[in-house]
């Protein structure tokens, strides 16, 4: 660090941000930030802020460090000017600090900033030495970019190096190429689902009303699967210590409760309205099993992608939808065939 009159304001880093992987705190951090020691007075802080304001990439907070550059506290500009000029900066500092490591994923940085209502997040090494700060502008940019990426992934459009800008400027041909593959896959999945339904032509002939409930079966599978998958992928982005077994157990409990409520309501209403207990039972069992399986695949599919060291968001688009649609149709008509033969 550069020091002058016991005041340190910028870092002389041996490790530069470019040394860290993309989309991590280390790569995104700013290193020119106002620093102080706990013994400095408010008057001294104000003086060096005014003199060196052009050197700083952010001045939302003053970071308080010791002689080894270990982070000891932080004080906001707002709090700084509430204190007497003769008081030490350590008087008003916050010691319950929120910080990240250099390899922390950018999505977790945003989550921490929102959760704790922070304008910037300090980056520290394993010895708690301050390396830099992820600024408010960077956090907002990450939030915007991640939101767009998630929306594009869910629609089967990826990858973009900078979706916030590239999507608006790429040529029609390149945009067409990014969208076409997954839509072709979706079309293939639709044809495959139609082929599966054709296996059960005899069942449809016996109870033609079954065809009317295909959209409801498919919708529930997609809705429940998408919910489970979105929450799981977000959880993976926010923590690298997720206990998959416990998470899956909780998800299955929730899925079981959802399945019980939705399938009971749907089955009872259908059986009463169509005056057909058999139809009601078919829908009850189909809804129940479809919801359970959709929630299961919504968690397991992204987990498999993670194990394969692939972005789990890739599984969030048409690929997952195709799988859920085909499985739900197979469950529905297999149960209908079995129960119609049995009853």
C-alpha positions in Angstrom: 0.0 0.0 0.0 1.0 3.6 -0.5 1.1 5.5 2.8 1.4 9.2 3.5 1.0 10.7 7.0 -0.4 7.4 8.4 -3.0 7.5 5.7 -3.4 4.8 3.1 -5.8 5.3 0.2 -4.9 2.9 -2.6 -3.4 -0.6 -2.9 -0.1 -1.7 -4.5 -1.3 -5.2 -5.3 0.9 -8.1 -6.4 -2.2 -10.0 -7.6 -4.2 -8.0 -10.1 -7.9 -8.5 -10.8 -7.1 -9.9 -14.2 -5.5 -12.9 -12.4 -8.8 -14.2 -11.3 -11.5 -16.1 -13.3 -14.3 -14.1 -15.1 -17.5 -13.5 -13.1 -15.7 -13.7 -9.8 -15.2 -11.1 -7.1 -11.5 -10.9 -7.7 -11.9 -10.1 -11.4 -14.7 -7.6 -10.7 -13.2 -5.7 -7.8 -11.9 -2.1 -7.8 -8.6 -1.5 -6.0 -8.6 2.2 -5.6 -10.7 2.8 -2.6 -10.4 5.1 0.5 -8.6 3.4 3.4 -7.9 4.5 7.0 -6.5 3.3 10.2 -8.7 3.2 13.4 -6.7 6.0 15.0 -7.3 8.6 12.3 -9.6 11.4 13.1 -12.6 12.4 11.1 -10.9 15.7 10.2 -7.9 13.7 8.7 -10.3 11.5 6.8 -12.1 14.5 5.3 -8.8 16.1 4.4 -7.4 13.1 2.4 -10.8 12.5 0.8 -10.8 16.1 -0.6 -7.2 15.9 -1.7 -7.3 12.5 -3.4 -10.9 12.2 -4.5 -9.8 11.6 -8.2 -7.9 8.5 -7.2 -10.9 6.6 -5.9 -13.1 4.3 -8.0 -15.7 4.4 -5.2 -16.3 6.5 -2.0 -19.4 4.9 -0.6 -17.5 3.6 2.4 -14.2 4.2 4.2 -12.5 0.9 4.8 -10.6 0.6 8.1 -7.5 -1.6 8.0 -4.5 -2.3 10.2 -0.8 -2.2 9.2 -1.1 -5.6 7.6 -4.0 -4.4 5.5 -6.4 -6.7 7.4 -10.0 -5.4 7.3 -11.1 -4.2 10.7 -14.2 -2.2 10.0 -16.0 0.1 7.6 -17.8 3.4 7.9 -20.1 5.0 5.4 -19.7 8.5 4.1 -23.1 9.4 5.7 -22.0 8.1 9.1 -18.6 9.8 8.7 -20.0 13.3 8.6 -22.3 12.7 11.6 -19.3 12.4 13.8 -17.3 15.1 15.4 -14.1 16.1 13.5 -12.0 15.3 16.6 -13.3 11.8 17.0 -11.4 8.8 15.7 -12.9 7.0 12.7 -12.9 3.8 14.7 -15.7 5.3 16.9 -18.4 5.0 14.3 -17.2 2.0 12.4 -19.2 -1.1 11.7 -17.3 -4.3 12.7 -20.0 -6.9 11.8 -18.6 -7.0 8.3 -20.0 -8.6 5.1 -17.2 -9.6 2.7 -16.4 -12.1 0.0 -13.4 -14.1 -1.2 -11.8 -13.4 -4.6 -13.3 -16.6 -6.2 -16.8 -15.9 -5.0 -19.3 -16.1 -7.8 -20.8 -12.8 -9.0 -24.4 -13.9 -8.3 -23.6 -14.4 -4.6 -22.1 -10.9 -4.5 -25.4 -9.4 -5.7 -27.4 -11.6 -3.2 -25.3 -10.3 -0.3 -25.6 -6.7 -1.4 -29.4 -6.9 -1.6 -29.8 -8.9 1.6 -27.6 -6.5 3.7 -28.6 -3.3 1.8 -24.9 -2.6 0.9 -23.7 -0.3 -1.9 -20.4 -2.2 -2.2 -18.8 -5.5 -1.0 -15.2 -5.8 0.2 -13.1 -8.6 -1.2 -10.7 -10.2 1.3 -8.2 -13.1 1.1 -7.9 -16.1 3.5 -6.1 -13.9 6.0 -8.8 -11.3 5.8 -6.5 -8.8 4.1 -8.5 -6.4 2.0 -7.8 -6.9 -1.7 -10.5 -4.6 -3.2 -14.1 -3.7 -3.4 -17.0 -4.7 -5.8 -18.7 -1.3 -6.4 -22.3 -0.5 -6.6 -22.1 0.1 -10.4 -20.6 -3.3 -10.9 -23.3 -4.9 -8.6 -26.1 -3.3 -10.6 -24.5 -4.4 -13.9 -24.2 -8.0 -12.6 -27.9 -8.0 -11.5 -29.0 -6.7 -14.9 -26.8 -9.2 -16.8 -27.7 -12.2 -14.7 -31.5 -11.4 -15.0 -31.2 -11.3 -18.8 -29.1 -14.4 -18.9 -31.6 -16.4 -16.8 -34.4 -15.2 -19.0 -32.6 -16.2 -22.2 -31.6 -19.6 -20.8 -35.1 -20.4 -19.8 -36.1 -19.7 -23.4 -33.3 -21.8 -24.8 -31.2 -18.9 -26.1 -27.6 -19.1 -25.1 -24.7 -18.4 -24.8 -24.1 -14.6 -25.0 -20.8 -13.1 -23.7 -22.7 -9.9 -22.9 -26.4 -10.5 -23.3 -27.4 -7.0 -22.2 -25.7 -5.5 -25.2 -25.0 -8.3 -27.7 -28.7 -9.2 -28.0 -29.5 -5.7 -29.3 -26.7 -5.5 -31.8 -26.1 -9.0 -33.3 -27.2 -9.6 -36.9 -30.5 -11.3 -37.7 -28.6 -14.4 -39.0 -26.6 -14.8 -35.7 -29.7 -14.2 -33.6 -31.5 -16.8 -35.7 -28.7 -19.3 -35.2 -28.8 -18.8 -31.4 -32.6 -19.5 -31.3 -33.0 -22.2 -33.9 -31.3 -25.3 -32.3 -33.4 -25.4 -29.1 -36.6 -24.7 -31.0 -35.8 -27.5 -33.4 -35.3 -29.7 -30.3 -38.6 -28.5 -29.0 -40.3 -29.3 -32.3 -38.8 -32.8 -32.2 -40.0 -33.2 -28.6 -43.5 -32.3 -29.7 -43.4 -34.8 -32.5 -42.1 -37.4 -30.1 -44.9 -36.7 -27.6 -47.5 -37.0 -30.4 -46.0 -40.4 -31.3 -46.2 -41.5 -27.7 -49.9 -40.5 -27.6 -50.5 -42.6 -30.7 -49.4 -45.7 -28.7 -52.6 -45.2 -26.7 -55.1 -44.8 -29.5 -57.2 -47.7 -28.1 -57.3 -46.0 -24.7 -58.4 -42.7 -26.2 -61.1 -44.5 -28.2 -62.5 -46.0 -25.0 -62.5 -42.6 -23.2 -62.2 -39.7 -25.6 -62.5 -37.2 -22.8 -58.9 -38.1 -21.7 -57.6 -36.0 -24.6 -59.1 -32.9 -23.1 -56.9 -33.2 -20.0 -53.5 -33.5 -21.8 -52.8 -29.7 -21.6 -53.5 -29.8 -17.8 -51.2 -32.7 -17.2 -48.4 -31.1 -19.3 -48.9 -27.7 -17.8 -48.6 -28.9 -14.2 -45.5 -30.9 -15.1 -43.9 -27.8 -16.7 -45.0 -25.4 -13.9 -43.8 -27.5 -11.0 -40.6 -28.5 -12.7 -39.8 -24.9 -13.7 -40.4 -23.7 -10.1 -38.2 -26.4 -8.6 -35.4 -26.0 -11.2 -35.3 -22.2 -11.0 -35.0 -22.2 -7.2 -32.4 -24.9 -7.2 -30.2 -23.2 -9.8 -30.5 -20.0 -7.9 -29.5 -21.8 -4.7 -26.5 -23.3 -6.4 -25.4 -19.8 -7.5 -25.7 -18.4 -4.0 -23.7 -21.0 -2.1 -21.1 -23.6 -2.9 -21.9 -25.5 0.3 -25.3 -26.8 -0.6 -26.2 -30.2 0.9 -27.8 -31.8 -2.2 -29.3 -34.8 -0.2 -31.0 -32.5 2.3 -32.2 -30.1 -0.4 -33.7 -33.0 -2.4 -35.4 -34.4 0.6 -37.0 -31.0 1.4 -38.0 -30.6 -2.2 -39.7 -34.0 -2.3 -41.7 -33.2 0.9 -42.9 -29.9 -0.7 -43.7 -31.7 -3.9 -45.6 -34.4 -2.1 -47.8 -31.8 -0.3 -48.4 -29.9 -3.6 -49.2 -33.2 -5.4 -51.7 -34.2 -2.7 -53.5 -30.9 -2.7 -53.6 -30.4 -6.5 -54.3 -34.0 -7.4 -57.1 -34.3 -4.8 -58.8 -31.1 -6.0 -58.4 -32.0 -9.7 -59.5 -35.6 -9.3 -62.5 -34.9 -7.1 -63.8 -32.1 -9.2 -63.3 -34.0 -12.5 -65.0 -37.1 -11.1 -68.0 -35.1 -9.9 -68.3 -32.9 -13.0 -68.1 -35.7 -15.5 -69.9 -38.2 -13.3 -67.0 -40.6 -13.7 -65.1 -41.9 -10.7 -62.7 -43.7 -13.1 -61.8 -40.5 -14.8 -61.4 -38.8 -11.4 -59.1 -41.6 -10.2 -57.0 -41.5 -13.4 -56.5 -37.7 -13.0 -55.8 -38.0 -9.3 -53.0 -40.5 -9.8 -51.7 -38.8 -12.9 -51.5 -35.4 -11.3 -49.9 -36.8 -8.2 -47.1 -38.8 -9.9 -46.5 -36.1 -12.6 -45.9 -33.4 -9.9 -43.6 -35.6 -7.9 -41.6 -36.6 -10.9 -41.5 -33.0 -12.3 -40.1 -31.7 -9.0 -37.5 -34.5 -8.8 -36.2 -33.9 -12.4 -36.3 -30.1 -11.7 -33.6 -30.6 -9.1 -31.7 -33.7 -10.4 -31.2 -32.4 -13.9 -29.3 -29.2 -13.0 -27.4 -31.2 -10.4 -26.2 -33.6 -13.1 -25.1 -30.6 -15.2 -23.1 -29.3 -12.2 -21.5 -32.7 -11.8 -20.5 -32.6 -15.4 -19.1 -29.1 -14.8 -21.6 -27.5 -17.2 -23.7 -24.5 -16.5 -26.9 -25.9 -14.9 -29.0 -23.0 -16.4 -28.5 -24.8 -19.8 -31.0 -27.4 -18.6 -33.6 -24.8 -17.8 -34.9 -24.3 -21.3 -36.7 -26.5 -23.9 -34.6 -29.5 -23.0 -36.1 -29.8 -19.6 -39.6 -29.0 -21.0 -39.3 -31.8 -23.6 -38.3 -34.4 -21.0 -41.1 -33.4 -18.6 -43.8 -33.3 -21.4 -42.9 -36.8 -22.7 -42.7 -38.3 -19.2 -46.0 -36.7 -18.1 -47.8 -38.0 -21.2 -46.4 -41.5 -20.7 -47.5 -41.5 -17.0 -51.0 -40.2 -17.9 -51.8 -42.7 -20.6 -50.1 -45.6 -18.9 -52.3 -45.1 -15.8 -55.4 -44.6 -17.9 -54.8 -47.8 -19.9 -54.1 -49.8 -16.7 -57.2 -48.5 -14.8 -59.6 -48.8 -17.7 -58.5 -52.4 -18.1 -58.7 -53.0 -14.4 -62.1 -51.3 -13.8 
